[in-house]
Amino acid sequence: IPESGHKYYLQFSTEDYRTGEDAGNCLATVLYPKKKSPPVVSIKCSHTKDKKEIQEEDNRLYQRIRHQTKPITGKNIPDSYGNIEPALEPVWALAVAGSSSIMWEKSTETLGYFLAQVKAVQQWMRKDDFIEFDYTVLLHEIPTQEIISCHMRLTWLPGHPLKVKHFCPSKSHSLDEGSGAESGSAAGAPAEKGASF
């Protein structure tokens, strides 16, 4: 699109990252602006799970975390053999959801990212019902093969948007490396930006 950038039309299928089960099909348009800013995404998906089933899964995940008697901490998730301790699976699931907002913001037409590892995670105990974690995540940058370290603070309560703040120090890229509160859900994509932290 002259003066605007490149627009792509995509059709793809999705799967549950844990079970590999079919999660539905999507149609999307993605506009990469000429100026360095996140892509503009419009997406419509047909889900194989209904909203109630997704809410029940979110609630089970939340309850597993809330019933911990002391703050959850962890390092190197998954470990060097690709294993994740069962007690840390909810923490990994939230890292996948939260880091997707970082990857969405940092991706360009020529660079993409995958969550490689949670280097460290620390839960913050709150007096309200929200759960909150500080993460250090390692993102694998494609095609450069670089590993990018990002600090991510994630806050969540089922039925409310997943809030993500992040900071990714980097010497090699001139893109804005931090963000404010990215909103989404454990089952959805980020929707808005806020102030930096």
DOKE-697497 format. One record per residue (C-alpha): x, y, z; residue in three letters. Coordinates in steps of 0.5 Angstrom, whole numbers, padded with zeros to 4 digits, always signed. Layout:
<panus>
XYZALA
...
</panus>
This chain:
<panus>
+0000+0000+0000ILE
+0004+0006-0002PRO
+0006+0011+0003GLU
+0003+0006+0009SER
+0007-0001+0008GLY
+0006-0008+0006HIS
-0001-0011+0008LYS
-0001-0019+0008TYR
-0008-0023+0008TYR
-0007-0030+0012LEU
-0011-0036+0013GLN
-0008-0041+0018PHE
-0010-0046+0023SER
-0009-0046+0031THR
-0007-0051+0036GLU
-0007-0052+0044ASP
+0000-0051+0045TYR
+0000-0056+0051ARG
-0004-0062+0048THR
-0003-0061+0040GLY
-0011-0061+0039GLU
-0014-0057+0034ASP
-0016-0050+0037ALA
-0019-0047+0031GLY
-0018-0043+0024ASN
-0017-0036+0023CYS
-0017-0031+0018LEU
-0012-0025+0019ALA
-0010-0018+0016THR
-0003-0016+0018VAL
+0000-0009+0016LEU
+0007-0007+0017TYR
+0007+0000+0017PRO
+0013+0004+0014LYS
+0015+0007+0020LYS
+0018+0003+0026LYS
+0012+0001+0030SER
+0008-0006+0031PRO
+0004-0009+0026PRO
-0003-0007+0025VAL
-0007-0014+0026VAL
-0014-0015+0025SER
-0016-0023+0026ILE
-0022-0027+0026LYS
-0022-0034+0029CYS
-0027-0040+0029SER
-0026-0044+0036HIS
-0027-0051+0037THR
-0028-0050+0044LYS
-0033-0046+0047ASP
-0032-0039+0051LYS
-0035-0043+0057LYS
-0030-0049+0056GLU
-0024-0043+0056ILE
-0026-0040+0062GLN
-0026-0047+0066GLU
-0019-0048+0063GLU
-0017-0041+0065ASP
-0020-0042+0072ASN
-0017-0049+0073ARG
-0010-0045+0072LEU
-0012-0040+0076TYR
-0014-0044+0082GLN
-0007-0048+0082ARG
-0003-0042+0082ILE
-0008-0039+0088ARG
-0007-0045+0092HIS
+0000-0045+0093GLN
+0002-0043+0100THR
+0008-0039+0099LYS
+0010-0035+0093PRO
+0012-0039+0087ILE
+0019-0039+0084THR
+0023-0042+0079GLY
+0029-0042+0074LYS
+0031-0045+0067ASN
+0024-0047+0065ILE
+0024-0052+0061PRO
+0031-0055+0063ASP
+0036-0056+0058SER
+0033-0063+0057TYR
+0026-0059+0055GLY
+0023-0062+0061ASN
+0018-0057+0066ILE
+0016-0059+0073GLU
+0009-0061+0073PRO
+0008-0055+0079ALA
+0011-0050+0074LEU
+0007-0052+0068GLU
+0002-0046+0070PRO
+0008-0041+0071VAL
+0010-0043+0064TRP
+0003-0043+0061ALA
+0003-0035+0063LEU
+0009-0034+0061ALA
+0007-0037+0054VAL
+0001-0032+0054ALA
+0005-0026+0057GLY
+0011-0026+0052SER
+0006-0027+0046SER
+0005-0019+0047SER
+0012-0018+0047ILE
+0014-0022+0041MET
+0008-0019+0037TRP
+0010-0012+0039GLU
+0018-0013+0037LYS
+0016-0017+0031SER
+0018-0014+0024THR
+0017-0017+0017GLU
+0024-0019+0017THR
+0025-0021+0025LEU
+0020-0026+0029GLY
+0021-0029+0036TYR
+0020-0035+0040PHE
+0020-0036+0047LEU
+0026-0040+0048ALA
+0026-0041+0056GLN
+0024-0037+0063VAL
+0030-0036+0066LYS
+0027-0034+0072ALA
+0020-0033+0075VAL
+0018-0030+0082GLN
+0011-0029+0084GLN
+0009-0023+0088TRP
+0004-0024+0094MET
-0002-0019+0093ARG
-0008-0018+0098LYS
-0013-0018+0092ASP
-0015-0023+0088ASP
-0010-0022+0082PHE
-0004-0026+0081ILE
+0003-0023+0079GLU
+0009-0025+0077PHE
+0016-0022+0075ASP
+0019-0026+0069TYR
+0026-0026+0066THR
+0024-0029+0059VAL
+0029-0031+0053LEU
+0026-0030+0046LEU
+0030-0033+0040HIS
+0030-0028+0035GLU
+0029-0031+0028ILE
+0033-0031+0023PRO
+0039-0028+0027THR
+0039-0034+0032GLN
+0040-0028+0037GLU
+0037-0030+0044ILE
+0034-0023+0047ILE
+0033-0023+0055SER
+0027-0019+0057CYS
+0024-0017+0064HIS
+0016-0018+0064MET
+0011-0017+0070ARG
+0005-0020+0069LEU
-0002-0019+0072THR
-0008-0023+0071TRP
-0015-0025+0074LEU
-0020-0030+0070PRO
-0025-0026+0067GLY
-0020-0020+0066HIS
-0015-0018+0061PRO
-0008-0021+0062LEU
-0004-0015+0063LYS
+0004-0015+0061VAL
+0009-0010+0062LYS
+0016-0011+0059HIS
+0023-0009+0058PHE
+0028-0012+0053CYS
+0035-0008+0053PRO
+0038-0009+0046SER
+0044-0006+0043LYS
+0042-0008+0036SER
+0035-0006+0035HIS
+0033+0001+0034SER
+0026-0001+0036LEU
+0022+0002+0042ASP
+0025-0004+0047GLU
+0019-0003+0053GLY
+0012-0002+0053SER
+0006-0001+0058GLY
+0001-0005+0060ALA
-0001-0010+0054GLU
-0008-0013+0055SER
-0010-0019+0053GLY
-0013-0026+0056SER
-0010-0032+0057ALA
-0013-0034+0051ALA
-0013-0028+0047GLY
-0008-0023+0043ALA
-0006-0016+0046PRO
-0011-0010+0045ALA
-0008-0004+0048GLU
-0002+0000+0050LYS
+0000+0004+0056GLY
+0005+0008+0060ALA
+0012+0005+0061SER
+0015+0002+0067PHE
</panus>
